Amino acid sequence: MFTLDTRSRVPIYEQLMDQLKKLMMRDVMQVDEQLPSVRSLAQELTINPNTIQKAYRELEREGFIYSIPGKGSFVAPFQIDANKERLEMLKQDLEKIVSEILFLGGSKDELIQLIEKVKVAEREDKND
């Protein structure tokens, strides 16, 4: 279910977060569905449970999951108000990245092609 690259410069907890977010956004994991326990996922991926815990903590902070003490972590329902703040942060980050790409010689057409590529990949993943 998860593929982690231990040689990547991206921390393992961030890789795990990204993969869980993709599963949630593509409706592979449904609202209120329970996530694997920290212990079982750590054993499955052969990584430290603290790494899993950190990923879950960050996902909860960002509003993607919620925890019930003694029960586990679950996929949070989509909340427009809660996501507005995160959406604004992402837009600001994207604005910086786009500015840097243009400064370094990238073109508007290349950016549009990239957005189209992401949209096509998203549609294909939903159809699988």
N, CA, C and O atoms as CSV, one atom per row, in Angstrom:
chain,resi,resn,atom,element,x,y,z
A,1,MET,N,N,0.824,-1.193,0.000
A,1,MET,CA,C,0.000,0.000,0.000
A,1,MET,C,C,0.870,1.260,0.000
A,1,MET,O,O,0.529,2.246,-0.653
A,2,PHE,N,N,1.975,1.235,0.717
A,2,PHE,CA,C,2.861,2.388,0.798
A,2,PHE,C,C,4.243,2.020,0.271
A,2,PHE,O,O,4.739,0.917,0.495
A,3,THR,N,N,4.851,2.971,-0.435
A,3,THR,CA,C,6.209,2.770,-0.921
A,3,THR,C,C,7.062,3.908,-0.399
A,3,THR,O,O,6.816,5.074,-0.709
A,4,LEU,N,N,8.053,3.572,0.384
A,4,LEU,CA,C,8.926,4.585,0.965
A,4,LEU,C,C,10.323,4.452,0.380
A,4,LEU,O,O,10.840,3.347,0.214
A,5,ASP,N,N,10.917,5.579,0.074
A,5,ASP,CA,C,12.271,5.602,-0.472
A,5,ASP,C,C,13.216,6.060,0.633
A,5,ASP,O,O,13.285,7.249,0.941
A,6,THR,N,N,13.934,5.132,1.221
A,6,THR,CA,C,14.827,5.468,2.339
A,6,THR,C,C,16.046,6.264,1.890
A,6,THR,O,O,16.748,6.840,2.721
A,7,ARG,N,N,16.306,6.303,0.579
A,7,ARG,CA,C,17.445,7.064,0.069
A,7,ARG,C,C,17.068,8.494,-0.316
A,7,ARG,O,O,17.932,9.314,-0.623
A,8,SER,N,N,15.781,8.775,-0.294
A,8,SER,CA,C,15.300,10.094,-0.683
A,8,SER,C,C,15.689,11.142,0.352
A,8,SER,O,O,15.880,10.837,1.530
A,9,ARG,N,N,15.801,12.373,-0.110
A,9,ARG,CA,C,16.071,13.483,0.818
A,9,ARG,C,C,14.805,13.893,1.568
A,9,ARG,O,O,14.868,14.592,2.579
A,10,VAL,N,N,13.656,13.447,1.059
A,10,VAL,CA,C,12.383,13.742,1.717
A,10,VAL,C,C,12.253,12.820,2.926
A,10,VAL,O,O,12.372,11.603,2.791
A,11,PRO,N,N,12.010,13.389,4.105
A,11,PRO,CA,C,11.881,12.547,5.306
A,11,PRO,C,C,10.778,11.497,5.139
A,11,PRO,O,O,9.781,11.724,4.453
A,12,ILE,N,N,10.977,10.367,5.770
A,12,ILE,CA,C,10.040,9.255,5.651
A,12,ILE,C,C,8.640,9.663,6.109
A,12,ILE,O,O,7.653,9.281,5.480
A,13,TYR,N,N,8.538,10.431,7.193
A,13,TYR,CA,C,7.207,10.799,7.675
A,13,TYR,C,C,6.479,11.665,6.643
A,13,TYR,O,O,5.256,11.580,6.523
A,14,GLU,N,N,7.218,12.499,5.895
A,14,GLU,CA,C,6.596,13.324,4.859
A,14,GLU,C,C,6.159,12.471,3.679
A,14,GLU,O,O,5.103,12.717,3.096
A,15,GLN,N,N,6.960,11.468,3.317
A,15,GLN,CA,C,6.570,10.554,2.245
A,15,GLN,C,C,5.276,9.839,2.616
A,15,GLN,O,O,4.370,9.703,1.794
A,16,LEU,N,N,5.204,9.386,3.861
A,16,LEU,CA,C,4.013,8.696,4.345
A,16,LEU,C,C,2.805,9.633,4.337
A,16,LEU,O,O,1.715,9.246,3.918
A,17,MET,N,N,3.005,10.858,4.799
A,17,MET,CA,C,1.922,11.849,4.791
A,17,MET,C,C,1.408,12.075,3.373
A,17,MET,O,O,0.199,12.072,3.139
A,18,ASP,N,N,2.319,12.268,2.434
A,18,ASP,CA,C,1.932,12.527,1.048
A,18,ASP,C,C,1.121,11.367,0.480
A,18,ASP,O,O,0.119,11.577,-0.205
A,19,GLN,N,N,1.553,10.154,0.765
A,19,GLN,CA,C,0.845,8.993,0.245
A,19,GLN,C,C,-0.538,8.841,0.872
A,19,GLN,O,O,-1.499,8.489,0.188
A,20,LEU,N,N,-0.636,9.105,2.169
A,20,LEU,CA,C,-1.935,9.034,2.826
A,20,LEU,C,C,-2.872,10.119,2.292
A,20,LEU,O,O,-4.056,9.864,2.076
A,21,LYS,N,N,-2.346,11.323,2.080
A,21,LYS,CA,C,-3.171,12.404,1.526
A,21,LYS,C,C,-3.699,12.023,0.149
A,21,LYS,O,O,-4.870,12.253,-0.155
A,22,LYS,N,N,-2.839,11.440,-0.687
A,22,LYS,CA,C,-3.277,11.027,-2.024
A,22,LYS,C,C,-4.396,9.998,-1.931
A,22,LYS,O,O,-5.377,10.078,-2.671
A,23,LEU,N,N,-4.256,9.035,-1.029
A,23,LEU,CA,C,-5.298,8.020,-0.862
A,23,LEU,C,C,-6.616,8.646,-0.433
A,23,LEU,O,O,-7.683,8.226,-0.881
A,24,MET,N,N,-6.545,9.648,0.434
A,24,MET,CA,C,-7.759,10.326,0.897
A,24,MET,C,C,-8.379,11.172,-0.213
A,24,MET,O,O,-9.595,11.159,-0.402
A,25,MET,N,N,-7.544,11.904,-0.942
A,25,MET,CA,C,-8.050,12.779,-1.999
A,25,MET,C,C,-8.627,11.995,-3.161
A,25,MET,O,O,-9.511,12.486,-3.864
A,26,ARG,N,N,-8.143,10.792,-3.369
A,26,ARG,CA,C,-8.625,9.960,-4.479
A,26,ARG,C,C,-9.737,9.010,-4.034
A,26,ARG,O,O,-10.130,8.110,-4.775
A,27,ASP,N,N,-10.231,9.217,-2.831
A,27,ASP,CA,C,-11.331,8.430,-2.273
A,27,ASP,C,C,-11.012,6.952,-2.129
A,27,ASP,O,O,-11.921,6.124,-2.075
A,28,VAL,N,N,-9.735,6.615,-2.068
A,28,VAL,CA,C,-9.357,5.234,-1.773
A,28,VAL,C,C,-9.635,4.984,-0.292
A,28,VAL,O,O,-10.094,3.909,0.096
A,29,MET,N,N,-9.350,5.990,0.522
A,29,MET,CA,C,-9.689,5.930,1.946
A,29,MET,C,C,-10.884,6.856,2.162
A,29,MET,O,O,-10.827,8.045,1.849
A,30,GLN,N,N,-11.953,6.301,2.695
A,30,GLN,CA,C,-13.206,7.031,2.858
A,30,GLN,C,C,-13.256,7.775,4.198
A,30,GLN,O,O,-12.515,7.459,5.129
A,31,VAL,N,N,-14.132,8.755,4.271
A,31,VAL,CA,C,-14.352,9.515,5.501
A,31,VAL,C,C,-14.721,8.547,6.631
A,31,VAL,O,O,-15.516,7.626,6.442
A,32,ASP,N,N,-14.142,8.768,7.781
A,32,ASP,CA,C,-14.348,7.976,9.003
A,32,ASP,C,C,-13.743,6.572,8.928
A,32,ASP,O,O,-13.959,5.762,9.829
A,33,GLU,N,N,-12.994,6.276,7.870
A,33,GLU,CA,C,-12.303,4.987,7.780
A,33,GLU,C,C,-11.091,5.011,8.710
A,33,GLU,O,O,-10.371,6.007,8.775
A,34,GLN,N,N,-10.876,3.928,9.417
A,34,GLN,CA,C,-9.763,3.861,10.352
A,34,GLN,C,C,-8.450,3.630,9.627
A,34,GLN,O,O,-8.354,2.793,8.730
A,35,LEU,N,N,-7.440,4.390,10.034
A,35,LEU,CA,C,-6.093,4.214,9.496
A,35,LEU,C,C,-5.445,3.033,10.202
A,35,LEU,O,O,-5.857,2.665,11.303
A,36,PRO,N,N,-4.437,2.437,9.582
A,36,PRO,CA,C,-3.732,1.349,10.265
A,36,PRO,C,C,-3.132,1.860,11.581
A,36,PRO,O,O,-2.747,3.025,11.684
A,37,SER,N,N,-3.058,0.999,12.562
A,37,SER,CA,C,-2.481,1.401,13.838
A,37,SER,C,C,-1.003,1.725,13.645
A,37,SER,O,O,-0.356,1.220,12.728
A,38,VAL,N,N,-0.490,2.569,14.518
A,38,VAL,CA,C,0.918,2.966,14.447
A,38,VAL,C,C,1.806,1.731,14.506
A,38,VAL,O,O,2.739,1.593,13.715
A,39,ARG,N,N,1.522,0.850,15.428
A,39,ARG,CA,C,2.348,-0.342,15.626
A,39,ARG,C,C,2.320,-1.258,14.407
A,39,ARG,O,O,3.369,-1.715,13.954
A,40,SER,N,N,1.125,-1.531,13.869
A,40,SER,CA,C,1.038,-2.453,12.733
A,40,SER,C,C,1.683,-1.864,11.474
A,40,SER,O,O,2.335,-2.578,10.713
A,41,LEU,N,N,1.495,-0.547,11.261
A,41,LEU,CA,C,2.098,0.088,10.091
A,41,LEU,C,C,3.619,0.142,10.219
A,41,LEU,O,O,4.337,-0.030,9.234
A,42,ALA,N,N,4.101,0.380,11.428
A,42,ALA,CA,C,5.553,0.390,11.660
A,42,ALA,C,C,6.153,-0.985,11.372
A,42,ALA,O,O,7.235,-1.081,10.793
A,43,GLN,N,N,5.459,-2.042,11.772
A,43,GLN,CA,C,5.942,-3.395,11.495
A,43,GLN,C,C,5.905,-3.695,10.000
A,43,GLN,O,O,6.841,-4.272,9.447
A,44,GLU,N,N,4.813,-3.296,9.358
A,44,GLU,CA,C,4.647,-3.553,7.922
A,44,GLU,C,C,5.726,-2.846,7.099
A,44,GLU,O,O,6.275,-3.416,6.156
A,45,LEU,N,N,6.023,-1.595,7.469
A,45,LEU,CA,C,6.997,-0.805,6.713
A,45,LEU,C,C,8.415,-0.934,7.261
A,45,LEU,O,O,9.365,-0.406,6.683
A,46,THR,N,N,8.543,-1.630,8.365
A,46,THR,CA,C,9.816,-1.791,9.087
A,46,THR,C,C,10.503,-0.444,9.342
A,46,THR,O,O,11.667,-0.234,9.005
A,47,ILE,N,N,9.730,0.449,9.950
A,47,ILE,CA,C,10.271,1.745,10.367
A,47,ILE,C,C,9.860,2.007,11.807
A,47,ILE,O,O,8.984,1.336,12.352
A,48,ASN,N,N,10.499,2.982,12.404
A,48,ASN,CA,C,10.252,3.322,13.796
A,48,ASN,C,C,8.813,3.827,13.990
A,48,ASN,O,O,8.351,4.670,13.222
A,49,PRO,N,N,8.105,3.320,15.006
A,49,PRO,CA,C,6.739,3.779,15.268
A,49,PRO,C,C,6.649,5.297,15.495
A,49,PRO,O,O,5.617,5.903,15.206
A,50,ASN,N,N,7.719,5.908,16.008
A,50,ASN,CA,C,7.700,7.357,16.214
A,50,ASN,C,C,7.562,8.112,14.895
A,50,ASN,O,O,6.999,9.206,14.858
A,51,THR,N,N,8.076,7.528,13.815
A,51,THR,CA,C,7.960,8.136,12.491
A,51,THR,C,C,6.501,8.133,12.046
A,51,THR,O,O,6.005,9.127,11.515
A,52,ILE,N,N,5.826,7.020,12.263
A,52,ILE,CA,C,4.398,6.910,11.923
A,52,ILE,C,C,3.606,7.898,12.764
A,52,ILE,O,O,2.731,8.602,12.260
A,53,GLN,N,N,3.925,7.944,14.062
A,53,GLN,CA,C,3.224,8.835,14.979
A,53,GLN,C,C,3.384,10.296,14.545
A,53,GLN,O,O,2.434,11.076,14.618
A,54,LYS,N,N,4.569,10.657,14.102
A,54,LYS,CA,C,4.813,12.032,13.657
A,54,LYS,C,C,3.969,12.350,12.421
A,54,LYS,O,O,3.391,13.432,12.325
A,55,ALA,N,N,3.899,11.416,11.483
A,55,ALA,CA,C,3.088,11.613,10.277
A,55,ALA,C,C,1.614,11.779,10.651
A,55,ALA,O,O,0.939,12.672,10.139
A,56,TYR,N,N,1.124,10.930,11.533
A,56,TYR,CA,C,-0.274,11.008,11.960
A,56,TYR,C,C,-0.542,12.329,12.691
A,56,TYR,O,O,-1.583,12.952,12.485
A,57,ARG,N,N,0.380,12.746,13.527
A,57,ARG,CA,C,0.220,13.998,14.275
A,57,ARG,C,C,0.122,15.194,13.316
A,57,ARG,O,O,-0.712,16.083,13.492
A,58,GLU,N,N,0.990,15.192,12.301
A,58,GLU,CA,C,0.972,16.278,11.316
A,58,GLU,C,C,-0.304,16.248,10.476
A,58,GLU,O,O,-0.877,17.297,10.183
A,59,LEU,N,N,-0.747,15.063,10.092
A,59,LEU,CA,C,-1.991,14.946,9.331
A,59,LEU,C,C,-3.184,15.427,10.151
A,59,LEU,O,O,-4.115,16.031,9.619
A,60,GLU,N,N,-3.144,15.155,11.438
A,60,GLU,CA,C,-4.224,15.623,12.307
A,60,GLU,C,C,-4.183,17.146,12.437
A,60,GLU,O,O,-5.221,17.808,12.417
A,61,ARG,N,N,-2.986,17.686,12.569
A,61,ARG,CA,C,-2.830,19.136,12.674
A,61,ARG,C,C,-3.343,19.834,11.411
A,61,ARG,O,O,-3.917,20.921,11.481
A,62,GLU,N,N,-3.128,19.196,10.260
A,62,GLU,CA,C,-3.569,19.769,8.990
A,62,GLU,C,C,-5.056,19.491,8.701
A,62,GLU,O,O,-5.603,20.003,7.725
A,63,GLY,N,N,-5.698,18.690,9.541
A,63,GLY,CA,C,-7.130,18.438,9.381
A,63,GLY,C,C,-7.496,17.272,8.481
A,63,GLY,O,O,-8.665,17.116,8.127
A,64,PHE,N,N,-6.527,16.449,8.103
A,64,PHE,CA,C,-6.813,15.307,7.243
A,64,PHE,C,C,-7.348,14.119,8.029
A,64,PHE,O,O,-8.120,13.321,7.498
A,65,ILE,N,N,-6.944,13.996,9.285
A,65,ILE,CA,C,-7.405,12.886,10.112
A,65,ILE,C,C,-7.803,13.409,11.488
A,65,ILE,O,O,-7.493,14.545,11.847
A,66,TYR,N,N,-8.488,12.573,12.247
A,66,TYR,CA,C,-8.785,12.865,13.644
A,66,TYR,C,C,-8.526,11.604,14.451
A,66,TYR,O,O,-8.570,10.492,13.925
A,67,SER,N,N,-8.256,11.794,15.727
A,67,SER,CA,C,-7.941,10.661,16.604
A,67,SER,C,C,-8.974,10.531,17.702
A,67,SER,O,O,-9.505,11.521,18.203
A,68,ILE,N,N,-9.245,9.296,18.064
A,68,ILE,CA,C,-10.085,9.002,19.215
A,68,ILE,C,C,-9.218,8.180,20.156
A,68,ILE,O,O,-8.789,7.080,19.807
A,69,PRO,N,N,-8.954,8.718,21.365
A,69,PRO,CA,C,-8.091,7.985,22.302
A,69,PRO,C,C,-8.601,6.564,22.547
A,69,PRO,O,O,-9.778,6.349,22.839
A,70,GLY,N,N,-7.701,5.618,22.422
A,70,GLY,CA,C,-8.034,4.215,22.642
A,70,GLY,C,C,-8.641,3.524,21.433
A,70,GLY,O,O,-8.770,2.300,21.424
A,71,LYS,N,N,-9.014,4.281,20.420
A,71,LYS,CA,C,-9.648,3.701,19.223
A,71,LYS,C,C,-8.753,3.782,17.996
A,71,LYS,O,O,-8.727,2.858,17.183
A,72,GLY,N,N,-8.012,4.893,17.856
A,72,GLY,CA,C,-7.134,5.038,16.704
A,72,GLY,C,C,-7.351,6.329,15.953
A,72,GLY,O,O,-7.963,7.267,16.464
A,73,SER,N,N,-6.840,6.371,14.726
A,73,SER,CA,C,-6.948,7.548,13.872
A,73,SER,C,C,-7.859,7.232,12.697
A,73,SER,O,O,-7.882,6.111,12.190
A,74,PHE,N,N,-8.614,8.249,12.273
A,74,PHE,CA,C,-9.620,8.073,11.239
A,74,PHE,C,C,-9.540,9.207,10.227
A,74,PHE,O,O,-9.072,10.302,10.542
A,75,VAL,N,N,-10.005,8.933,8.997
A,75,VAL,CA,C,-10.032,9.945,7.944
A,75,VAL,C,C,-11.086,10.986,8.312
A,75,VAL,O,O,-12.239,10.651,8.583
A,76,ALA,N,N,-10.677,12.244,8.319
A,76,ALA,CA,C,-11.574,13.334,8.688
A,76,ALA,C,C,-12.491,13.692,7.530
A,76,ALA,O,O,-12.100,13.588,6.368
A,77,PRO,N,N,-13.713,14.116,7.847
A,77,PRO,CA,C,-14.598,14.593,6.775
A,77,PRO,C,C,-14.051,15.897,6.200
A,77,PRO,O,O,-13.391,16.671,6.893
A,78,PHE,N,N,-14.334,16.119,4.936
A,78,PHE,CA,C,-13.880,17.328,4.269
A,78,PHE,C,C,-14.636,18.513,4.847
A,78,PHE,O,O,-15.867,18.533,4.839
A,79,GLN,N,N,-13.903,19.498,5.348
A,79,GLN,CA,C,-14.521,20.688,5.932
A,79,GLN,C,C,-14.006,21.912,5.198
A,79,GLN,O,O,-12.820,22.236,5.257
A,80,ILE,N,N,-14.903,22.581,4.512
A,80,ILE,CA,C,-14.511,23.732,3.703
A,80,ILE,C,C,-13.864,24.810,4.561
A,80,ILE,O,O,-12.816,25.337,4.187
A,81,ASP,N,N,-14.455,25.149,5.693
A,81,ASP,CA,C,-13.894,26.214,6.543
A,81,ASP,C,C,-12.505,25.866,7.044
A,81,ASP,O,O,-11.610,26.711,7.034
A,82,ALA,N,N,-12.317,24.625,7.482
A,82,ALA,CA,C,-11.022,24.209,8.014
A,82,ALA,C,C,-9.967,24.179,6.914
A,82,ALA,O,O,-8.783,24.390,7.179
A,83,ASN,N,N,-10.387,23.922,5.702
A,83,ASN,CA,C,-9.435,23.810,4.605
A,83,ASN,C,C,-9.102,25.149,3.956
A,83,ASN,O,O,-8.145,25.228,3.186
A,84,LYS,N,N,-9.849,26.187,4.241
A,84,LYS,CA,C,-9.575,27.499,3.647
A,84,LYS,C,C,-8.183,27.988,4.017
A,84,LYS,O,O,-7.443,28.493,3.173
A,85,GLU,N,N,-7.839,27.833,5.283
A,85,GLU,CA,C,-6.527,28.282,5.758
A,85,GLU,C,C,-5.409,27.506,5.060
A,85,GLU,O,O,-4.425,28.096,4.613
A,86,ARG,N,N,-5.560,26.203,4.971
A,86,ARG,CA,C,-4.563,25.363,4.305
A,86,ARG,C,C,-4.479,25.708,2.819
A,86,ARG,O,O,-3.388,25.754,2.250
A,87,LEU,N,N,-5.630,25.951,2.194
A,87,LEU,CA,C,-5.669,26.305,0.787
A,87,LEU,C,C,-4.934,27.617,0.537
A,87,LEU,O,O,-4.202,27.740,-0.445
A,88,GLU,N,N,-5.124,28.587,1.409
A,88,GLU,CA,C,-4.424,29.866,1.270
A,88,GLU,C,C,-2.912,29.682,1.396
A,88,GLU,O,O,-2.145,30.283,0.643
A,89,MET,N,N,-2.489,28.857,2.343
A,89,MET,CA,C,-1.060,28.576,2.501
A,89,MET,C,C,-0.486,27.942,1.239
A,89,MET,O,O,0.591,28.317,0.777
A,90,LEU,N,N,-1.221,26.973,0.687
A,90,LEU,CA,C,-0.755,26.293,-0.518
A,90,LEU,C,C,-0.688,27.255,-1.704
A,90,LEU,O,O,0.238,27.188,-2.512
A,91,LYS,N,N,-1.666,28.144,-1.805
A,91,LYS,CA,C,-1.650,29.131,-2.887
A,91,LYS,C,C,-0.439,30.056,-2.769
A,91,LYS,O,O,0.194,30.389,-3.770
A,92,GLN,N,N,-0.125,30.468,-1.549
A,92,GLN,CA,C,1.049,31.326,-1.337
A,92,GLN,C,C,2.329,30.582,-1.708
A,92,GLN,O,O,3.220,31.144,-2.345
A,93,ASP,N,N,2.413,29.319,-1.305
A,93,ASP,CA,C,3.585,28.506,-1.656
A,93,ASP,C,C,3.696,28.346,-3.171
A,93,ASP,O,O,4.786,28.444,-3.736
A,94,LEU,N,N,2.557,28.098,-3.821
A,94,LEU,CA,C,2.557,27.923,-5.260
A,94,LEU,C,C,2.970,29.209,-5.971
A,94,LEU,O,O,3.692,29.170,-6.967
A,95,GLU,N,N,2.519,30.325,-5.464
A,95,GLU,CA,C,2.887,31.617,-6.052
A,95,GLU,C,C,4.407,31.818,-6.009
A,95,GLU,O,O,5.005,32.286,-6.977
A,96,LYS,N,N,5.018,31.461,-4.885
A,96,LYS,CA,C,6.478,31.573,-4.770
A,96,LYS,C,C,7.174,30.651,-5.761
A,96,LYS,O,O,8.135,31.046,-6.421
A,97,ILE,N,N,6.682,29.420,-5.860
A,97,ILE,CA,C,7.294,28.434,-6.758
A,97,ILE,C,C,7.147,28.878,-8.214
A,97,ILE,O,O,8.105,28.803,-8.985
A,98,VAL,N,N,5.955,29.340,-8.593
A,98,VAL,CA,C,5.735,29.792,-9.966
A,98,VAL,C,C,6.647,30.976,-10.286
A,98,VAL,O,O,7.235,31.038,-11.366
A,99,SER,N,N,6.760,31.905,-9.356
A,99,SER,CA,C,7.637,33.063,-9.562
A,99,SER,C,C,9.075,32.617,-9.793
A,99,SER,O,O,9.764,33.138,-10.670
A,100,GLU,N,N,9.520,31.648,-8.999
A,100,GLU,CA,C,10.890,31.157,-9.141
A,100,GLU,C,C,11.092,30.437,-10.477
A,100,GLU,O,O,12.128,30.599,-11.122
A,101,ILE,N,N,10.104,29.644,-10.887
A,101,ILE,CA,C,10.192,28.951,-12.168
A,101,ILE,C,C,10.299,29.963,-13.305
A,101,ILE,O,O,11.126,29.805,-14.203
A,102,LEU,N,N,9.470,30.997,-13.269
A,102,LEU,CA,C,9.510,32.020,-14.313
A,102,LEU,C,C,10.831,32.781,-14.288
A,102,LEU,O,O,11.389,33.096,-15.339
A,103,PHE,N,N,11.328,33.076,-13.094
A,103,PHE,CA,C,12.603,33.782,-12.953
A,103,PHE,C,C,13.754,32.968,-13.539
A,103,PHE,O,O,14.673,33.519,-14.145
A,104,LEU,N,N,13.691,31.638,-13.351
A,104,LEU,CA,C,14.762,30.764,-13.829
A,104,LEU,C,C,14.636,30.421,-15.316
A,104,LEU,O,O,15.438,29.653,-15.847
A,105,GLY,N,N,13.641,30.984,-15.979
A,105,GLY,CA,C,13.523,30.783,-17.419
A,105,GLY,C,C,12.401,29.871,-17.855
A,105,GLY,O,O,12.240,29.620,-19.049
A,106,GLY,N,N,11.626,29.372,-16.919
A,106,GLY,CA,C,10.476,28.553,-17.293
A,106,GLY,C,C,9.429,29.431,-17.971
A,106,GLY,O,O,9.422,30.649,-17.792
A,107,SER,N,N,8.551,28.812,-18.746
A,107,SER,CA,C,7.547,29.594,-19.460
A,107,SER,C,C,6.150,29.325,-18.906
A,107,SER,O,O,5.904,28.338,-18.211
A,108,LYS,N,N,5.257,30.238,-19.241
A,108,LYS,CA,C,3.859,30.098,-18.843
A,108,LYS,C,C,3.281,28.826,-19.458
A,108,LYS,O,O,2.522,28.106,-18.809
A,109,ASP,N,N,3.646,28.551,-20.723
A,109,ASP,CA,C,3.151,27.350,-21.400
A,109,ASP,C,C,3.595,26.071,-20.685
A,109,ASP,O,O,2.824,25.118,-20.577
A,110,GLU,N,N,4.837,26.053,-20.200
A,110,GLU,CA,C,5.334,24.881,-19.462
A,110,GLU,C,C,4.532,24.676,-18.180
A,110,GLU,O,O,4.225,23.544,-17.809
A,111,LEU,N,N,4.196,25.766,-17.511
A,111,LEU,CA,C,3.412,25.670,-16.281
A,111,LEU,C,C,2.009,25.145,-16.582
A,111,LEU,O,O,1.482,24.314,-15.843
A,112,ILE,N,N,1.415,25.625,-17.653
A,112,ILE,CA,C,0.078,25.163,-18.035
A,112,ILE,C,C,0.119,23.673,-18.382
A,112,ILE,O,O,-0.775,22.920,-17.995
A,113,GLN,N,N,1.155,23.250,-19.112
A,113,GLN,CA,C,1.303,21.832,-19.444
A,113,GLN,C,C,1.448,20.978,-18.186
A,113,GLN,O,O,0.907,19.875,-18.111
A,114,LEU,N,N,2.171,21.490,-17.214
A,114,LEU,CA,C,2.348,20.764,-15.955
A,114,LEU,C,C,1.011,20.600,-15.233
A,114,LEU,O,O,0.708,19.528,-14.709
A,115,ILE,N,N,0.221,21.662,-15.209
A,115,ILE,CA,C,-1.096,21.597,-14.558
A,115,ILE,C,C,-1.981,20.581,-15.287
A,115,ILE,O,O,-2.673,19.791,-14.645
A,116,GLU,N,N,-1.961,20.598,-16.606
A,116,GLU,CA,C,-2.745,19.635,-17.386
A,116,GLU,C,C,-2.291,18.207,-17.108
A,116,GLU,O,O,-3.112,17.297,-16.996
A,117,LYS,N,N,-0.982,18.019,-16.999
A,117,LYS,CA,C,-0.424,16.691,-16.710
A,117,LYS,C,C,-0.926,16.182,-15.355
A,117,LYS,O,O,-1.281,15.011,-15.224
A,118,VAL,N,N,-0.956,17.060,-14.354
A,118,VAL,CA,C,-1.434,16.691,-13.016
A,118,VAL,C,C,-2.919,16.349,-13.069
A,118,VAL,O,O,-3.353,15.381,-12.443
A,119,LYS,N,N,-3.702,17.130,-13.809
A,119,LYS,CA,C,-5.141,16.870,-13.933
A,119,LYS,C,C,-5.401,15.520,-14.581
A,119,LYS,O,O,-6.267,14.774,-14.124
A,120,VAL,N,N,-4.658,15.188,-15.647
A,120,VAL,CA,C,-4.830,13.913,-16.333
A,120,VAL,C,C,-4.461,12.761,-15.399
A,120,VAL,O,O,-5.182,11.765,-15.333
A,121,ALA,N,N,-3.353,12.887,-14.683
A,121,ALA,CA,C,-2.930,11.840,-13.746
A,121,ALA,C,C,-3.971,11.651,-12.653
A,121,ALA,O,O,-4.234,10.522,-12.238
A,122,GLU,N,N,-4.559,12.728,-12.188
A,122,GLU,CA,C,-5.580,12.668,-11.138
A,122,GLU,C,C,-6.812,11.906,-11.645
A,122,GLU,O,O,-7.360,11.060,-10.938
A,123,ARG,N,N,-7.239,12.211,-12.868
A,123,ARG,CA,C,-8.398,11.524,-13.455
A,123,ARG,C,C,-8.124,10.034,-13.629
A,123,ARG,O,O,-8.989,9.203,-13.350
A,124,GLU,N,N,-6.924,9.698,-14.090
A,124,GLU,CA,C,-6.551,8.301,-14.300
A,124,GLU,C,C,-6.542,7.538,-12.980
A,124,GLU,O,O,-6.990,6.393,-12.920
A,125,ASP,N,N,-6.034,8.165,-11.924
A,125,ASP,CA,C,-5.983,7.509,-10.612
A,125,ASP,C,C,-7.398,7.268,-10.070
A,125,ASP,O,O,-7.643,6.245,-9.430
A,126,LYS,N,N,-8.322,8.189,-10.315
A,126,LYS,CA,C,-9.684,8.018,-9.832
A,126,LYS,C,C,-10.397,6.911,-10.584
A,126,LYS,O,O,-11.288,6.258,-10.039
A,127,ASN,N,N,-10.008,6.694,-11.844
A,127,ASN,CA,C,-10.648,5.653,-12.649
A,127,ASN,C,C,-10.102,4.264,-12.357
A,127,ASN,O,O,-10.729,3.274,-12.732
A,128,ASP,N,N,-8.965,4.163,-11.708
A,128,ASP,CA,C,-8.365,2.849,-11.412
A,128,ASP,C,C,-9.076,2.146,-10.301
A,128,ASP,O,O,-8.698,1.035,-9.931
